């Protein structure tokens, strides 16, 4: 126990032990140096010695609900991560200073946003010039070059838009405007947008969502999420294949499935499909346009709604993306 105490004394995290009556039996120096805990904490009740109301509330909830709790605690100019581990014998509270990490994340987001905004103007000018050239009398070779350049400019513009979307979602500052959504109607609208793209590959779009299926979510975010999933399902499908969207209730979740009969995803690639810029099997997908950000956007939208997303796939047979959203009665 002395070795453990020595370790905890030097740890760059805060630890305290609280018994079932709420009395502190242990606390390390980190908490006192940070100012979260009074010097005279020994044998006193936690609400007398903890100097932060958010942390007091977190500990109280864990005791009252008899379960472990976690959350962020803001103290002076610092952002802390707090975890309260509940047992029948008492509580272990761990407090970590995540201020440097959060500052780095904010600076990274700000960099992405600033660079993206700076890129938008020259890309818009480039696009306007190329579109003007299209109206001129050009040789077949020159017209082909202009069309290819326009395609690349649009891909770059889409990447910039996707980066801005992810930055907003990650910031947590993007507020959700939740409303009841008739899912079948939403899917029909999405399919209309992809009708020409699907026809070109003779891919059948099938809406199997019931008429009364309703989601309680942000409509704009749901459109973005489904657009990315359907776009993926068409691009990585086989000629003459199918894209099917289904819905079901599972416990307290609305489950939306987007299924395709495409090339599938290997077991090696599956754990990484939601990572930004990750492209599945580059040898097969190098000629398929895309930013590699679509599924990352899907993940962030679902997480912002308190849900989760997973994927099931077999190479050569197809892929199913399942979105789980909290079911609101």
Buried (B, 14 or more C-beta within 10 A) or exposed (E): EEEEEEEBEEBEBBBBBBEEEBBBEBBBEBBBEBEBBBEEBEEBEBEEBBEBEBBBBBBBBBBEEEEEBEBEBEBEEBBBBBBBBBEEEBBBBBBBBBBEEBEEEEEEBEEBBEEBEEBBEEBEEBBEEBEEBEEEEBEEEEBEBBEEBBEEBBEBBBBBBBBBBBBBBBEEEBEEEBEEBBBBEBBBEBBEEBEEBBEEEEBEBEBEBEEEBBBBBBBEBBBBBBBBBBBBBBBBBBEEBBBBBBBBEEEEBBBBBBBBBBBBBEEEBBEEBBEBEBBBBEEEBEEEEBBBBBBBBBBBBBEBBEBEBEBBBEEEEBBBBBBBBEBEE
